[in-house]
Amino acid sequence: MRLFSAIPFTLFALLIYNGFAFTAGAADPAFWTRPVINIGMVSGATFELLASDLLITAGLFFLFIEILKATRIGTTALLDHMFSVLVFVAYLVEFLVVQEAATSVFFILMAIALIDVIAGFSISITGARRDVSFGHGDMH
């Protein structure tokens, strides 16, 4: 169970993207520009949510979960940070090497994974500094 909680949620966005890019997206290059939801607004405008918008929104939700997870301490948090770096490296390598990943959607998901890495380490370092400062105060 501990290992499962260390799995970065940004990995799910990568898996979802690849699942669609190599199945539905491979058959239809315009897959990411396809509207998923159309809603008539009171203003008379039509709100359109594209498949790409939906995946980016999911990626941002996964980033939120990762930032909450970054506040943990201990071995699981360290594993989570290491796995987050590996997920970002996977994004980066795929972006550079795989033709289906050379899209703006994938680039934004990769940027979300990078923010996860930076935020995770920043939050952990800030928390560790607080722990150290409290520890020094107790010694007097």
Backbone hydrogen bonds, N-H to C=O, Kabsch-Sander energy under -0.5 kcal/mol:
donor,donor_aa,acceptor,acceptor_aa,energy
5,S,1,M,-1.8
6,A,2,R,-0.6
6,A,3,L,-0.9
7,I,4,F,-1.3
11,L,8,P,-1.3
12,F,9,F,-1.2
13,A,9,F,-0.8
14,L,10,T,-1.5
15,L,11,L,-2.5
16,I,12,F,-2.7
17,Y,13,A,-2.7
18,N,14,L,-2.6
19,G,15,L,-2.5
20,F,16,I,-2.1
21,A,17,Y,-3.3
22,F,18,N,-2.1
23,T,20,F,-0.7
25,G,20,F,-4.4
26,A,20,F,-0.5
27,A,23,T,-1.3
28,D,24,A,-1.7
31,F,28,D,-2.0
33,T,30,A,-1.2
34,R,31,F,-1.5
36,V,49,L,-3.8
37,I,49,L,-1.6
39,I,47,F,-2.7
41,M,45,A,-3.1
44,G,41,M,-1.6
47,F,39,I,-3.4
47,F,45,A,-0.6
48,E,46,T,-0.5
49,L,37,I,-2.6
50,L,48,E,-0.6
51,A,34,R,-2.0
52,S,32,W,-2.0
54,L,50,L,-2.2
55,L,51,A,-2.0
56,I,52,S,-2.4
57,T,53,D,-2.3
58,A,54,L,-2.1
59,G,55,L,-2.5
60,L,56,I,-2.3
61,F,57,T,-2.0
62,F,58,A,-2.6
63,L,59,G,-2.1
64,F,60,L,-2.0
65,I,61,F,-2.0
66,E,62,F,-2.2
67,I,63,L,-2.4
68,L,64,F,-2.0
69,K,65,I,-2.3
70,A,66,E,-1.6
71,T,68,L,-1.2
72,R,69,K,-1.7
78,L,74,G,-1.6
79,L,75,T,-2.5
80,D,76,T,-2.5
81,H,77,A,-2.2
82,M,78,L,-2.3
83,F,79,L,-2.8
84,S,80,D,-2.2
85,V,81,H,-1.9
86,L,82,M,-1.9
87,V,83,F,-2.5
88,F,84,S,-2.3
89,V,85,V,-2.5
90,A,86,L,-2.3
91,Y,87,V,-2.4
92,L,88,F,-2.8
93,V,89,V,-2.8
94,E,90,A,-2.5
95,F,91,Y,-2.9
96,L,92,L,-2.0
97,V,93,V,-2.1
98,V,94,E,-2.6
99,Q,97,V,-0.5
101,A,98,V,-1.2
102,A,99,Q,-1.5
103,T,101,A,-1.8
107,F,103,T,-2.1
108,I,104,S,-2.4
109,L,105,V,-2.2
110,M,106,F,-2.4
111,A,107,F,-2.2
112,I,108,I,-2.1
113,A,109,L,-2.0
114,L,110,M,-2.1
115,I,111,A,-2.4
116,D,112,I,-2.1
117,V,113,A,-1.9
118,I,114,L,-2.6
119,A,115,I,-3.1
120,G,116,D,-2.4
121,F,117,V,-2.1
122,S,118,I,-2.4
123,I,119,A,-2.9
124,S,120,G,-2.0
125,I,121,F,-2.6
126,T,122,S,-2.4
127,G,123,I,-2.4
128,A,124,S,-2.4
129,R,125,I,-2.3
130,R,126,T,-1.8
131,D,127,G,-2.0
132,V,128,A,-2.4
133,S,129,R,-2.6
134,F,130,R,-2.3
135,G,131,D,-2.0
136,H,132,V,-2.0
137,G,133,S,-1.5
138,D,134,F,-1.3
139,M,135,G,-0.6
139,M,136,H,-0.6
140,H,137,G,-0.7
